[in-house]
Every structure is written in C-alpha cells, then in structure tokens.
Amino acid sequence: MIIGPGRALLRAGLVDELNLLVHPIVLGKGHHLFDDLDQTIPLALESSASFGSGVVHAVYRKA
C-alpha cells in the first residue's frame, strides 16, 4: 500500500523512481497497490534483489 502523499505524487507525474519491498505473505483476498489510479503509468524494472527472508526489493523507473 502506498501511504501518505505517494498516490498524489504518482498522479501528478512527480515520481521518477519507485522502490517496492515485496514480502512473501498472503493475507485474505490480497491487495492491489494502485486500485484507485485512473491512469496508466509505464514503468521499467531497473534492478531487483532478493533476500534470505524471501523479501524482494524491486526498483522501477518511468519507462
């Protein structure tokens, strides 16, 4: 979930890089991070790393 002003910054096109930490946990029915965005924001995967805990760090930039 993007917290704080993150969604507004995405909508305004002010985000150059998006860092996601994905934890391997399933809760209920799942959750979509960007359900309420009304536009497509093309991103390209710049790098990723996985940790022993199963967490994946993915870095995306505007495509």
C-alpha positions as CSV (number, residue, x, y, z in Angstrom):
1,M,0.0,0.0,0.0
2,I,1.3,3.4,-0.8
3,I,1.0,5.7,2.2
4,G,0.9,9.4,2.6
5,P,1.2,11.7,-0.5
6,G,2.5,8.8,-2.6
7,R,-0.6,8.4,-4.7
8,A,-1.0,12.1,-5.3
9,L,2.7,12.3,-6.4
10,L,2.1,9.4,-8.8
11,R,-1.0,11.0,-10.3
12,A,0.9,14.3,-10.8
13,G,3.8,12.5,-12.6
14,L,6.3,13.6,-10.0
15,V,7.7,10.1,-9.2
16,D,10.9,9.2,-11.0
17,E,11.7,6.0,-9.2
18,L,9.5,3.5,-7.3
19,N,11.1,1.2,-4.7
20,L,9.0,-1.8,-3.7
21,L,9.7,-4.3,-1.0
22,V,7.6,-7.4,-1.6
23,H,7.1,-9.6,1.4
24,P,6.1,-13.3,0.8
25,I,2.9,-13.2,2.9
26,V,-0.6,-13.8,1.8
27,L,-3.4,-12.0,3.7
28,G,-7.1,-12.7,3.0
29,K,-8.1,-11.9,-0.6
30,G,-4.9,-10.0,-1.4
31,H,-4.5,-6.3,-2.1
32,H,-3.9,-4.2,-5.1
33,L,-1.4,-1.3,-4.6
34,F,-2.8,1.0,-7.3
35,D,-6.6,0.3,-7.5
36,D,-7.6,3.9,-7.3
37,L,-5.2,5.3,-10.0
38,D,-7.2,6.3,-13.1
39,Q,-4.2,6.4,-15.5
40,T,-1.6,4.0,-16.8
41,I,2.0,4.8,-15.6
42,P,4.5,2.9,-17.7
43,L,7.4,1.6,-15.6
44,A,10.6,-0.3,-16.4
45,L,12.3,-2.6,-13.9
46,E,15.8,-1.1,-13.2
47,S,17.0,-3.6,-10.7
48,S,15.9,-6.2,-8.2
49,A,17.4,-8.1,-5.3
50,S,16.1,-10.9,-3.1
51,F,17.0,-11.6,0.5
52,G,17.2,-14.8,2.5
53,S,13.9,-13.9,4.2
54,G,12.1,-14.1,0.8
55,V,11.7,-10.3,0.6
56,V,12.3,-8.9,-2.9
57,H,13.4,-5.3,-3.5
58,A,12.4,-4.1,-6.9
59,V,13.3,-0.7,-8.3
60,Y,11.2,0.7,-11.1
61,R,11.8,3.9,-13.2
62,K,9.4,5.7,-15.6
63,A,9.6,4.0,-19.0
